[in-house]
Amino acid sequence: MQRKKLLIGITGSIAAYKIVFLVREAVKQNYDVRVVLTEAAQQFVTPLTLQSLSQNKVYTSLFDLEAELSMGHIELAKWADLVLIAPASANSIEKLARGSADDLLSTLVLAKPAKTPILIAPAMNVEMYTKPQTQKNLKTLSEYGFKVLDTAQGLQACGDIGQGRMLEPEAILDLINKELNNQPISKEVKPVGFVQSRDKFIAEHIDNSLIDVPALKSKPKQVLSLTNSLEFDDEFSKYVENFKGKHVIVTAGPTREMIDPVRYITNHSSGKMGVYIALLAKKLGAKVTLICGPVSVEIPEGIRTIKVESAEQMNNAVQEALINVDVFIGCAAVGDFRAKEISTTKIKKANDEDQLTITLVKNPDILYNVANSPRRPKWVVGFAAETNNVAEYARSKILSKGCDCICANDVSKENQGWNSDFNHVVLYKKDGSIIDLSYDLKEKIAKLLVLDIAKSLYDLEHELNYK
């Protein structure tokens, strides 16, 4: 069977890094892939990387003397069964709409045969994408026969949230497969997060006899308070010193899942605990990224903050920030479910109907995704806000999520947890230890937790160094 020929043009956008994965998957699906990089694109991805993955020469210059002996740009344009421009920046879209031919990519687009399909995958900031000029240019390309792909809505590299994100590589490759009548993307790829119940997951992946984690019962419970936290002790200074410069991600607050333009599903989380943790980690010298939902407390100045609304947005923000991270602290109260369909208009109350049915689907499991990521941080901490069987759920969560520590608290008790300045947190760790941080102000609980994390990270790195 003859291999389909795919020509990919990459322009200057941060989303260029995603095309590395697209090239790899396209080669796996037996495409013959060749890549053209604009000068701006080379600021984000290198020819060597793409050459290694595509197993073909990568083209960067219109004036390649070796290639131009045979009119290289003409031959390259005729070679392709399909041309993909991804990511397509606002500047590149404007040039293509204008019919410019001042570099290799724009020249070969003009030189390609009319029968060869060309897909455009826009990628830019929401303000740039929604400008009339950009929309006019996209419309012009569509009128010329280009197939302009949709964009996704979500967190962008600049921190804004809105339309303009490039579609994910899997979605783009799926569209290419359909365009060329090629075999669809393999569905054997392991899904991210849970697609089944927690109990079913545990039954299939974990020996049920381990659910109680005997080691947890074998160690005595420790109780920490500010008076014996070793906060100013010489022993603790080495942990704090080691913590300086570490990259820490903290999630905080609730998430909101829209039902219609005016209603949403949320919870009572204020975000106090997560914001305290982020502030204290920064005071210990860590580089902190706070990813928060709509918190009800003011975020102190100086903390790098990414604001989101939904669980999907938070998951995307965490995954994009998960680069060279030492510690992840998932303190956010993330909604487990979202509406399968969001009404574009306010849902009205019908006089003849006493019930309204809304279908909910599962949200991404952020803690699971982080703990099982190839870019997993050294120390992963999750929170379990429970109303019953707190210890049991905390122990099973360590196993089912794959994290190092669960901070469990009983939010059913009065004056602790959500919408309170106080909390009572117990740490359950993968090694079986239990640490009771006692009942206290959230600020003090957060301080004890951050100091414990600093110690745990030191012990982990110290142990690794001596293995």
C-alpha positions in Angstrom: 0.0 0.0 0.0 1.4 3.4 -1.1 2.1 5.8 1.8 0.1 9.0 1.8 2.3 12.1 1.6 1.7 14.8 4.2 3.4 18.2 4.0 3.3 20.2 7.3 4.1 23.9 7.4 4.9 25.2 10.9 4.7 29.0 11.6 5.7 31.1 14.6 3.4 30.2 17.5 4.0 28.6 20.9 1.6 25.9 19.8 4.4 24.7 17.4 5.6 22.3 20.1 2.4 20.3 19.7 3.2 19.6 16.1 6.1 17.5 17.2 3.6 15.0 18.6 1.5 15.2 15.5 4.5 14.4 13.3 5.4 11.4 15.5 1.8 10.0 15.4 1.5 10.6 11.6 4.7 8.6 11.0 3.3 5.8 13.2 0.2 5.8 11.0 2.4 5.2 7.9 2.3 8.8 6.5 5.4 10.0 4.6 5.9 13.3 6.4 7.9 16.3 5.3 8.1 19.5 7.3 8.6 23.2 6.3 9.6 25.6 9.1 9.3 29.4 8.8 12.0 31.5 10.3 9.7 32.4 13.3 8.8 28.7 13.8 12.5 27.9 14.4 12.3 30.0 17.6 9.9 27.3 19.1 11.0 24.0 17.5 14.2 22.9 15.9 14.7 21.3 12.4 16.8 18.5 14.1 13.9 17.4 16.3 11.4 17.3 13.4 13.9 15.6 11.1 14.5 12.9 13.6 10.8 12.2 14.0 9.7 12.6 10.3 12.8 10.7 9.0 13.0 13.2 6.2 14.9 16.4 5.5 13.3 19.5 7.1 13.0 22.5 4.8 13.6 26.0 6.1 14.8 28.2 3.2 13.4 29.3 -0.2 17.0 29.7 -1.4 18.3 26.2 -0.8 20.8 25.8 -3.6 20.8 22.0 -3.5 17.0 21.8 -3.6 16.6 24.6 -6.2 18.6 22.7 -8.7 15.3 20.8 -9.4 13.0 23.8 -8.5 12.6 22.4 -5.0 9.6 24.5 -3.9 7.7 23.5 -7.0 8.5 19.8 -6.6 7.7 19.9 -2.9 4.3 21.5 -3.6 3.5 18.8 -6.2 4.7 16.0 -4.0 2.1 16.3 -1.2 -1.3 14.6 -1.1 -2.3 17.1 1.6 -0.8 20.3 3.0 -1.3 21.2 6.6 -0.4 24.7 8.0 -0.3 24.2 11.8 0.0 26.2 13.9 -1.1 29.0 11.5 -0.3 32.3 13.2 -2.2 35.5 12.5 0.7 36.8 10.4 1.0 33.7 8.3 -2.8 33.7 7.7 -2.6 37.3 6.5 0.2 36.5 4.1 -1.6 33.5 2.6 -4.8 35.5 2.2 -2.8 38.2 0.4 -1.1 35.7 -1.8 2.4 36.6 -0.6 5.3 34.5 -1.8 8.3 35.8 0.2 9.4 32.6 1.9 9.4 28.9 1.3 6.0 28.1 2.9 4.0 30.9 1.3 5.6 30.1 -2.1 4.9 26.4 -2.1 1.3 27.2 -1.0 0.9 29.3 -4.1 2.6 26.6 -6.2 0.6 23.6 -5.0 -1.8 22.0 -7.5 -5.4 23.2 -7.1 -6.6 19.6 -6.4 -4.3 19.2 -3.4 -6.3 19.9 -0.2 -4.9 22.3 2.3 -5.9 22.5 6.0 -5.3 25.6 8.1 -5.1 25.2 11.9 -5.2 28.7 13.5 -3.4 29.4 16.8 -3.3 32.8 18.5 -4.4 34.9 21.4 -8.2 35.4 21.7 -7.9 39.1 21.0 -6.0 38.5 17.8 -8.3 35.7 16.7 -11.5 37.7 17.2 -10.3 40.8 15.4 -12.2 41.7 12.2 -9.0 41.6 10.2 -8.2 38.1 11.2 -11.8 36.8 10.7 -11.8 38.5 7.2 -8.5 36.8 6.3 -9.9 33.4 7.4 -13.0 33.9 5.4 -10.9 34.8 2.4 -8.9 31.6 2.7 -12.1 29.6 2.9 -13.3 31.3 -0.3 -10.0 30.3 -2.0 -10.7 26.7 -1.2 -8.6 26.4 2.0 -10.2 24.2 4.8 -10.0 26.4 7.9 -10.2 24.3 11.0 -12.0 25.4 14.2 -10.1 26.6 17.2 -10.6 25.5 20.8 -11.5 27.6 23.7 -9.4 27.5 26.9 -6.3 28.8 28.7 -3.7 30.3 26.4 0.0 30.7 26.8 -0.3 34.4 27.6 -2.7 33.6 30.5 -5.9 34.7 28.8 -8.9 32.4 28.4 -10.9 32.3 25.2 -11.2 31.2 21.6 -8.0 30.8 19.5 -6.2 27.7 20.9 -5.1 25.3 18.2 -6.9 22.0 18.0 -5.0 19.2 19.7 -2.8 17.0 17.5 -5.1 14.0 17.8 -8.0 16.0 16.5 -6.1 17.4 13.6 -4.7 14.0 12.6 -8.2 12.6 12.7 -9.4 15.3 10.3 -6.4 14.5 8.0 -7.3 10.8 8.1 -10.9 11.7 7.1 -9.7 14.0 4.3 -7.5 11.4 2.8 -9.8 8.4 3.6 -7.0 6.9 5.7 -7.4 4.6 8.7 -8.7 6.5 11.7 -6.6 7.2 14.7 -6.0 4.2 16.8 -8.3 4.1 19.8 -5.9 2.0 21.8 -4.3 5.1 23.3 -4.7 5.1 27.0 -7.2 7.7 28.0 -6.2 10.5 30.4 -7.9 10.3 33.8 -10.8 8.0 34.8 -13.3 6.7 32.4 -14.7 4.2 34.9 -15.7 4.3 38.5 -13.1 4.5 41.2 -14.2 1.1 42.6 -13.9 -0.5 39.2 -10.5 1.0 38.6 -9.2 -0.3 41.9 -10.7 -3.7 41.3 -9.0 -4.0 37.9 -5.6 -2.5 38.8 -5.1 -3.0 42.5 -5.1 -6.0 44.8 -8.2 -5.3 47.0 -6.3 -6.7 50.0 -4.1 -3.7 49.8 -6.9 -1.1 50.1 -6.5 -0.8 53.9 -2.7 -0.4 53.5 -1.5 -2.3 56.5 1.6 0.0 56.8 -0.7 2.9 57.6 -1.9 1.1 60.7 1.6 0.0 61.8 3.0 3.5 62.5 1.8 5.7 65.4 0.0 8.9 64.5 2.1 12.0 64.9 0.6 15.3 66.0 2.2 18.5 64.8 1.6 22.0 66.1 3.5 25.3 65.7 5.2 24.7 69.1 6.9 21.5 67.9 7.0 22.1 64.1 10.8 22.7 64.3 10.0 25.8 62.3 13.0 27.7 63.6 15.1 24.7 64.6 18.5 24.2 63.0 17.4 20.8 61.7 14.6 22.4 59.7 16.9 25.0 58.1 18.4 22.4 55.8 14.9 21.5 54.5 14.0 25.2 53.9 17.3 25.8 52.2 16.8 22.9 49.9 13.3 24.1 49.1 14.5 27.4 47.8 14.2 27.7 44.0 12.0 24.6 43.7 9.1 24.9 41.2 5.8 24.4 43.0 2.3 24.3 41.4 -0.7 24.9 43.7 -4.3 24.6 42.7 -6.9 26.4 44.8 -10.6 27.3 45.1 -13.7 25.8 43.5 -14.4 25.2 39.8 -17.6 26.2 38.0 -19.3 24.1 35.4 -21.7 26.1 33.3 -25.3 24.8 32.6 -26.5 27.8 30.7 -25.2 31.5 30.4 -26.4 32.3 33.9 -26.2 29.1 36.0 -23.4 26.8 37.0 -22.5 23.9 39.3 -19.9 24.7 42.0 -19.1 24.1 45.6 -18.4 26.0 48.8 -14.6 26.2 48.6 -13.2 29.6 49.3 -9.7 29.0 48.2 -8.2 30.2 51.5 -6.1 27.1 52.2 -4.6 26.9 48.7 -3.7 30.6 48.6 -2.1 30.3 52.0 -0.1 27.4 50.8 1.1 29.2 47.7 2.1 32.3 49.8 4.0 30.2 52.3 5.8 28.2 49.6 6.9 31.5 48.0 8.1 32.8 51.4 10.3 29.7 51.7 11.9 30.7 48.4 10.1 28.4 46.0 9.0 29.4 42.5 5.2 29.2 42.8 2.5 28.9 40.1 -1.0 29.3 41.6 -3.8 27.9 39.4 -7.1 28.9 40.9 -10.8 28.8 40.2 -13.0 31.7 41.4 -11.7 32.1 44.9 -13.4 34.4 47.4 -10.1 35.7 48.9 -7.7 38.2 47.6 -4.5 36.8 46.1 -1.3 38.5 47.5 0.8 40.3 44.9 3.9 38.6 43.6 2.4 35.1 43.1 2.3 34.0 39.5 -1.4 33.2 39.1 -3.4 31.6 36.4 -7.2 32.1 36.8 -9.6 29.5 35.4 -13.3 28.6 35.7 -14.0 25.0 34.8 -12.3 21.7 35.7 -11.3 21.3 32.0 -9.6 24.7 32.0 -7.8 23.9 35.3 -6.6 20.5 33.9 -5.3 22.2 30.7 -3.6 24.9 32.8 -1.9 22.3 35.0 -0.7 20.2 32.1 0.8 23.2 30.3 2.5 24.3 33.5 3.8 20.8 34.3 7.4 21.4 33.1 10.3 20.8 35.5 8.0 20.9 38.5 9.3 19.6 41.8 6.0 19.7 43.9 2.4 19.6 42.9 -0.2 20.5 45.6 -3.8 19.8 44.4 -5.8 21.9 47.0 -8.6 22.9 44.6 -12.1 21.5 45.1 -12.5 20.4 41.5 -16.0 19.5 40.3 -16.2 15.8 39.5 -18.9 16.3 36.8 -20.0 18.8 34.2 -23.0 19.2 32.0 -22.8 17.1 28.9 -24.4 20.0 26.9 -24.4 23.7 27.8 -27.5 25.6 26.8 -26.6 28.7 24.7 -29.6 30.5 26.2 -31.1 30.7 29.7 -33.1 27.6 30.5 -36.7 28.7 31.1 -39.1 27.1 33.5 -42.0 25.4 31.6 -45.3 25.6 33.4 -46.3 22.1 32.4 -43.1 20.5 33.6 -42.1 19.8 37.2 -38.7 18.3 36.5 -35.6 19.2 34.5 -33.1 16.6 33.5 -29.4 17.5 33.0 -27.0 14.8 31.9 -23.6 15.0 33.6 -20.3 13.6 32.4 -17.0 13.1 34.3 -14.4 15.8 34.4 -10.7 15.1 33.9 -9.1 13.7 37.0 -6.3 16.3 37.6 -4.6 14.6 40.5 -4.5 11.3 38.6 -3.2 13.0 35.5 -0.4 14.7 37.4 0.7 11.7 39.4 0.8 9.5 36.3 2.3 12.0 33.9 5.7 11.3 32.2 6.5 14.8 33.6 5.4 13.8 37.1 6.7 16.0 39.9 8.9 14.5 42.6 6.3 15.0 45.3 2.5 15.0 44.5 0.0 16.0 47.2 -3.7 15.8 46.9 -6.6 16.9 49.1 -9.6 14.8 50.1 -12.6 16.8 51.5 -14.9 14.1 52.8 -18.1 13.9 54.9 -17.7 10.3 56.1 -15.1 7.4 56.2 -12.4 10.0 55.9 -9.5 7.7 56.7 -10.7 4.9 54.4 -11.2 7.2 51.4 -7.8 8.9 52.0 -6.0 5.6 52.0 -7.7 4.3 48.9 -7.1 7.7 47.1 -3.4 7.3 47.5 -3.5 4.0 45.6 -6.1 5.0 43.0 -4.5 8.3 42.2 -0.8 7.4 42.5 0.1 10.4 44.7 2.6 10.6 47.6 0.4 12.2 50.2 -3.3 12.9 50.8 -4.4 15.8 53.0 -7.8 14.6 54.4 -10.3 16.8 56.2 -13.9 16.3 57.3 -16.0 19.1 55.8 -19.2 17.9 57.5 -18.0 19.2 60.8 -19.0 22.6 62.0 -16.5 25.5 61.7 -13.8 23.7 59.7 -13.1 23.2 56.1 -15.1 25.1 53.5 -16.1 28.7 54.3 -14.2 28.7 57.6 -11.0 30.2 58.8 -10.3 26.9 60.6 -9.5 23.4 59.5 -8.4 20.0 60.8 -6.1 18.2 58.3 -4.6 14.7 58.6 -1.8 13.7 56.2 -1.8 10.1 54.9 1.4 9.2 53.1 2.3 6.5 50.6 4.9 5.1 53.0 2.2 4.5 55.6 2.8 7.3 57.9 0.0 9.5 59.3 0.5 13.0 60.5 -2.2 14.9 62.3 -1.8 18.7 61.8 -4.4 19.3 64.5 -7.3 21.7 64.5 -6.1 25.3 63.9 -6.3 28.4 61.7 -5.9 27.6 58.0 -2.8 29.8 57.9 -1.1 27.7 60.6 -2.2 24.4 59.0 -0.8 25.6 55.7 2.5 26.5 57.3 2.8 23.0 58.8 1.9 21.4 55.6 4.5 23.4 53.5 7.2 22.6 56.1 6.3 18.9 55.9 6.4 19.0 52.1 9.9 20.7 52.3 11.1 18.0 54.7 9.6 15.2 52.5 11.2 16.6 49.4 14.6 16.9 51.1 14.3 13.3 52.4 13.4 12.0 48.9 16.2 13.8 47.1 18.7 12.9 49.9 17.6 9.2 49.6 18.0 9.3 45.8 21.4 10.9 46.0 22.7 8.0 48.1 21.2 5.1 46.2 
